[in-house]
Amino acid sequence: MLNQHPRRVTRSDVAREAGTSVAVVSYVMNNGPRPVAEATRQRVLAAIKKTGYRPNGIARALASGTTRTYGLVVPNISNPFISSMAHALQQEAFKHGQVLLLGDAGDDRQRELELINNLLLRQVDGLLYTSVDRHPYIELIQASGTPFVMLDRVDPEMNVSSIRVDEKAAAFQATSHLIEHGYQDIAIICGPRDMLNTQDRISGWREALQHAGLTVREEWIFATTYTREGGYQAAQQMLKGTLPRALFTTNELQALGCLRALSEQGITVPDELALVCFNGTDESQFNVPSLTTVRQPVSKMAKAAIEMLKNWNNSPDLREFAFDLQIGESCGCSPVVPAHSVKLKR
């Protein structure tokens, strides 16, 4: 009867094939701590290739105290902004010899908890985390002693490491851009009201209107999910009442869903309703019309997040980044191909 589970090749097998000791094999595999003669090193490498030896990652982790892995927990990887951030984090982690394990919560808070527990059990070297509803499981992670960096705004009282942009200021600037066009009746499609980032974005929109002496119409606040469907449904709700002249949507997916609803009713953007959005990606400039959108410096933020994990000393580290307003056609600006970026004043 054939052996369904052949014996795993060990370092002893490699040593026997190379005619050397197990210790020398370890020195070659780990590039130290003791030097190995080049001829011996080549014999060991040839033996590794011949035997098909592969290091036991678990054993290596136990010996070195590191798994060379980071965990990433996100609300929903289908969100283009989140996927662009995940890609940048993976690239940056790889530069540091780390593998990034992705946990996609699928907008489910219970699943988010299970993912965190699973990654902690795998003894990841660090955790990068954005909560589904911005009410993260901080105490659980802290109790494990695992380094972690939040990728979004959290309550300052939590006193944890995080990277972020000032979303209130970004919303203020995006809304102000509409006001500079001369638009006065400006609505907002936002995320769920219990989410901290939604509250920041509403506050920025509200303050921009008040700063310009314009009326804040509470009935023009349309809360929904951060999805295309959410934007579509919110726009349909908006179309049942008095149509505003301009609109701030608080993420790119909502903007795309909104554009679909407006198109179905023959409402043109920006001629009849101007639009700006938050958290745009490269997709924004290829839409028709191209979207005017707040952009976060994803690459810089990913680099900082990985550095924070690598240099972890258990002291809270908050890093805030400047944002750009990528000018497109949706606000009423002249068409620009490709869309360019204007640095916002802070």
Wavefront OBJ file of the C-alpha trace (Angstrom):
o trace
v 0.000 0.000 0.000
v 1.355 3.435 -0.956
v 2.347 5.796 1.837
v -0.136 8.676 1.667
v 1.928 10.816 4.018
v 5.652 10.603 3.172
v 8.058 11.476 5.966
v 8.991 15.144 6.164
v 12.593 15.892 5.223
v 14.529 17.217 8.210
v 17.765 19.136 8.717
v 19.351 15.869 9.797
v 18.616 14.475 6.317
v 20.229 17.520 4.732
v 23.267 17.220 7.015
v 23.652 13.538 6.165
v 23.441 14.256 2.421
v 25.954 17.131 2.682
v 28.304 15.216 4.958
v 28.197 17.853 7.669
v 26.531 18.585 11.002
v 22.984 19.794 11.652
v 24.482 22.917 13.234
v 26.298 23.786 9.998
v 23.042 23.358 8.061
v 21.411 25.812 10.492
v 24.252 28.303 10.006
v 23.739 28.163 6.245
v 19.942 28.446 6.513
v 20.103 31.402 8.908
v 23.206 33.030 7.430
v 24.937 32.726 10.807
v 25.685 33.141 13.612
v 28.928 31.345 12.671
v 30.648 31.587 9.265
v 30.661 28.589 6.951
v 33.313 27.873 4.304
v 32.005 28.567 0.800
v 32.617 24.993 -0.386
v 30.685 23.607 2.590
v 27.925 26.148 2.060
v 27.526 25.050 -1.565
v 27.339 21.371 -0.485
v 24.577 22.222 1.982
v 22.635 24.213 -0.616
v 22.948 21.346 -3.093
v 21.732 18.905 -0.424
v 18.741 21.149 0.337
v 17.814 21.174 -3.337
v 18.274 17.414 -3.722
v 16.291 16.435 -0.644
v 13.553 19.040 -1.170
v 13.973 20.279 2.376
v 11.684 23.112 3.486
v 12.135 24.823 6.873
v 9.462 24.290 9.497
v 7.993 27.761 9.893
v 6.454 26.999 13.285
v 9.725 25.691 14.683
v 11.578 28.679 13.284
v 9.057 31.027 14.869
v 9.467 29.351 18.257
v 13.247 29.588 18.008
v 13.402 33.182 16.748
v 10.437 34.659 18.614
v 8.956 36.006 15.375
v 6.550 34.583 12.777
v 7.525 37.124 10.117
v 3.831 37.823 9.585
v 1.558 40.783 10.155
v -2.218 40.586 10.307
v -4.500 43.037 8.521
v -8.179 43.267 9.487
v -10.416 45.444 7.303
v -14.186 46.013 7.087
v -14.614 45.025 3.441
v -11.846 44.441 0.908
v -14.246 45.109 -1.987
v -14.085 48.818 -1.121
v -11.559 50.272 -3.619
v -9.971 52.572 -1.030
v -9.505 49.708 1.433
v -8.097 47.410 -1.247
v -5.645 50.116 -2.352
v -4.503 50.517 1.259
v -4.187 46.739 1.674
v -2.081 46.533 -1.481
v 0.230 49.309 -0.282
v 0.603 47.666 3.140
v 1.399 44.307 1.551
v 4.079 45.881 -0.631
v 5.634 47.684 2.304
v 5.529 44.649 4.591
v 7.253 42.556 1.933
v 10.102 45.061 1.799
v 10.703 44.290 5.476
v 10.600 40.526 5.009
v 7.086 40.162 6.401
v 4.055 38.344 4.999
v 0.691 40.084 5.367
v -2.278 37.905 6.355
v -5.572 39.470 5.282
v -8.738 39.272 7.352
v -11.838 40.583 5.557
v -14.690 41.128 8.019
v -17.295 41.545 5.283
v -18.899 44.375 7.291
v -19.719 41.858 10.049
v -18.651 42.800 13.572
v -18.771 39.213 14.879
v -16.631 38.021 11.990
v -14.197 40.844 12.739
v -13.816 39.546 16.292
v -13.207 35.987 15.063
v -10.562 37.203 12.616
v -8.705 39.103 15.308
v -8.729 36.086 17.614
v -7.505 33.847 14.792
v -4.626 36.159 13.906
v -3.618 36.531 17.545
v -3.597 32.737 17.939
v -1.236 32.591 14.970
v 1.064 34.879 16.950
v 1.424 37.501 14.229
v 4.222 39.980 14.890
v 1.814 42.887 14.593
v -1.738 43.821 13.664
v -3.034 46.528 11.314
v -6.697 47.207 11.907
v -9.730 49.148 10.738
v -12.950 48.298 12.573
v -16.250 47.640 10.832
v -18.086 50.285 12.856
v -15.129 52.235 14.267
v -15.677 50.680 17.699
v -12.640 48.380 17.702
v -11.716 45.510 19.993
v -8.800 47.400 21.503
v -8.725 45.691 24.914
v -8.536 42.233 23.354
v -5.481 43.146 21.301
v -3.802 44.980 24.163
v -4.288 41.976 26.456
v -2.375 39.803 23.954
v 0.623 42.124 24.014
v 0.651 42.214 20.208
v 1.843 45.469 18.580
v -0.954 47.089 16.593
v -1.706 50.198 14.567
v -5.192 51.496 13.828
v -5.674 52.626 10.233
v -8.411 55.115 10.985
v -9.623 57.587 13.560
v -10.356 56.145 16.989
v -11.442 57.767 20.224
v -8.418 59.745 21.517
v -9.108 58.415 25.019
v -8.106 54.943 23.837
v -4.522 56.213 23.632
v -3.413 53.833 20.856
v -1.149 54.096 17.819
v -2.895 55.152 14.634
v -2.462 56.760 11.237
v -5.073 59.080 9.792
v -5.972 62.236 7.934
v -8.107 64.943 9.514
v -11.405 63.856 7.986
v -13.313 66.803 9.395
v -10.888 69.230 7.753
v -11.020 67.232 4.513
v -14.821 67.349 4.453
v -14.674 71.083 5.175
v -12.346 71.666 2.216
v -14.318 69.475 -0.176
v -17.554 71.265 0.695
v -15.811 74.646 0.487
v -14.732 73.780 -3.046
v -18.396 73.455 -4.010
v -19.151 76.766 -2.311
v -16.338 78.426 -4.277
v -18.189 77.423 -7.440
v -21.126 79.490 -6.178
v -23.314 76.582 -5.121
v -25.407 77.329 -2.021
v -27.813 74.404 -1.686
v -25.459 71.562 -0.758
v -26.547 68.148 0.554
v -24.499 65.258 1.948
v -24.674 61.499 1.517
v -22.819 60.058 4.499
v -22.137 56.754 6.237
v -24.000 55.339 9.248
v -24.348 58.065 11.880
v -22.928 55.990 14.746
v -19.548 55.734 13.020
v -16.861 58.169 14.151
v -15.666 58.950 10.633
v -19.228 59.701 9.533
v -19.550 62.171 12.399
v -16.283 63.852 11.372
v -17.368 64.178 7.746
v -20.796 65.567 8.650
v -19.138 68.076 10.988
v -16.796 69.255 8.235
v -19.682 69.649 5.777
v -21.766 71.495 8.361
v -18.963 73.864 9.379
v -18.161 74.733 5.761
v -21.770 75.781 5.178
v -21.915 77.761 8.411
v -18.570 79.434 7.677
v -19.993 80.641 4.353
v -23.225 81.824 5.986
v -25.284 79.171 4.225
v -28.261 77.258 5.595
v -27.672 73.758 6.972
v -30.706 71.726 6.016
v -30.944 68.659 8.237
v -33.273 66.966 5.751
v -30.379 67.010 3.274
v -28.304 64.625 5.382
v -28.748 61.160 3.889
v -27.125 58.412 5.974
v -26.466 55.074 4.316
v -23.827 52.368 3.940
v -20.436 53.042 2.367
v -21.389 51.130 -0.784
v -22.580 51.739 -4.346
v -26.002 50.437 -3.365
v -26.044 52.786 -0.388
v -25.243 55.763 -2.588
v -27.868 54.680 -5.107
v -30.591 54.327 -2.473
v -29.670 57.593 -0.750
v -29.817 59.430 -4.063
v -33.250 57.939 -4.773
v -34.407 59.199 -1.384
v -32.934 62.630 -2.120
v -34.772 62.789 -5.453
v -38.118 62.499 -3.660
v -37.686 65.986 -2.211
v -36.243 69.312 -3.316
v -33.121 68.700 -5.369
v -29.980 70.414 -4.019
v -27.619 72.139 -6.426
v -24.549 70.286 -5.160
v -23.689 67.178 -3.174
v -20.860 65.871 -1.008
v -20.699 62.077 -0.837
v -18.469 60.656 1.858
v -16.833 57.928 -0.178
v -16.188 56.988 -3.793
v -18.575 54.036 -3.897
v -21.470 56.184 -2.693
v -20.659 58.692 -5.436
v -20.764 56.006 -8.112
v -24.101 54.683 -6.878
v -25.470 58.216 -6.736
v -24.394 58.924 -10.318
v -26.320 55.874 -11.458
v -29.517 57.033 -9.739
v -29.168 60.530 -11.172
v -28.550 59.175 -14.666
v -31.716 57.094 -14.513
v -33.677 60.304 -13.894
v -31.878 62.214 -16.656
v -30.098 64.515 -14.189
v -26.688 65.519 -15.511
v -23.556 66.038 -13.429
v -22.337 68.728 -12.956
v -24.776 70.795 -15.058
v -27.785 70.113 -12.845
v -26.126 68.722 -9.730
v -22.438 69.127 -8.883
v -20.654 66.490 -6.818
v -17.482 65.932 -4.824
v -16.580 62.859 -2.803
v -14.215 61.543 -0.143
v -11.675 58.681 -0.262
v -11.256 58.579 -3.997
v -8.925 56.129 -5.725
v -7.426 55.967 -9.206
v -10.895 54.872 -10.370
v -12.217 58.393 -9.799
v -10.386 59.945 -12.721
v -11.602 57.283 -15.158
v -15.273 57.721 -14.342
v -17.505 59.828 -16.626
v -17.624 62.509 -15.437
v -14.313 62.238 -13.603
v -14.793 62.743 -9.879
v -13.466 65.601 -7.806
v -12.389 63.784 -4.674
v -10.345 63.937 -1.501
v -7.355 61.601 -1.806
v -5.398 60.146 1.095
v -1.631 59.506 0.661
v -2.001 55.724 0.797
v 1.635 54.834 0.075
v 3.014 57.205 2.706
v 0.490 55.997 5.258
v 1.309 52.342 4.577
v 5.026 53.012 4.961
v 4.452 54.759 8.287
v 2.187 51.973 9.592
v 4.759 49.268 8.886
v 7.536 51.374 10.424
v 5.432 51.807 13.549
v 5.084 48.047 13.909
v 8.766 47.431 13.233
v 9.808 50.009 15.827
v 7.109 49.154 18.362
v 7.894 50.245 21.915
v 4.384 50.081 23.395
v 4.053 53.875 23.391
v 1.071 55.408 21.515
v 2.095 57.035 18.239
v -0.386 59.161 16.288
v 0.585 60.254 12.802
v -1.603 62.569 10.762
v -1.153 63.059 7.023
v -2.019 65.852 4.622
v -4.674 65.158 2.000
v -5.160 66.283 -1.598
v -8.176 67.369 -3.571
v -8.031 65.647 -6.930
v -9.851 67.880 -9.386
v -12.223 66.223 -11.821
v -15.252 67.277 -13.830
v -18.032 66.355 -11.397
v -17.807 69.640 -9.461
v -17.994 71.856 -12.531
v -14.278 72.425 -13.028
v -12.911 72.363 -16.574
v -12.088 68.870 -17.813
v -8.527 67.832 -17.050
v -6.947 64.672 -18.504
v -5.543 63.125 -16.463
v -7.081 64.630 -13.345
v -4.478 66.610 -11.416
v -4.120 67.123 -7.685
v -4.333 70.395 -5.834
v -2.680 70.526 -2.436
v -5.157 71.685 0.174
v -4.183 74.262 2.746
v -4.258 72.993 6.307
l 1 2 3 4 5 6 7 8 9 10 11 12 13 14 15 16 17 18 19 20 21 22 23 24 25 26 27 28 29 30 31 32 33 34 35 36 37 38 39 40 41 42 43 44 45 46 47 48 49 50 51 52 53 54 55 56 57 58 59 60 61 62 63 64 65 66 67 68 69 70 71 72 73 74 75 76 77 78 79 80 81 82 83 84 85 86 87 88 89 90 91 92 93 94 95 96 97 98 99 100 101 102 103 104 105 106 107 108 109 110 111 112 113 114 115 116 117 118 119 120 121 122 123 124 125 126 127 128 129 130 131 132 133 134 135 136 137 138 139 140 141 142 143 144 145 146 147 148 149 150 151 152 153 154 155 156 157 158 159 160 161 162 163 164 165 166 167 168 169 170 171 172 173 174 175 176 177 178 179 180 181 182 183 184 185 186 187 188 189 190 191 192 193 194 195 196 197 198 199 200 201 202 203 204 205 206 207 208 209 210 211 212 213 214 215 216 217 218 219 220 221 222 223 224 225 226 227 228 229 230 231 232 233 234 235 236 237 238 239 240 241 242 243 244 245 246 247 248 249 250 251 252 253 254 255 256 257 258 259 260 261 262 263 264 265 266 267 268 269 270 271 272 273 274 275 276 277 278 279 280 281 282 283 284 285 286 287 288 289 290 291 292 293 294 295 296 297 298 299 300 301 302 303 304 305 306 307 308 309 310 311 312 313 314 315 316 317 318 319 320 321 322 323 324 325 326 327 328 329 330 331 332 333 334 335 336 337 338 339 340 341 342 343 344 345 346
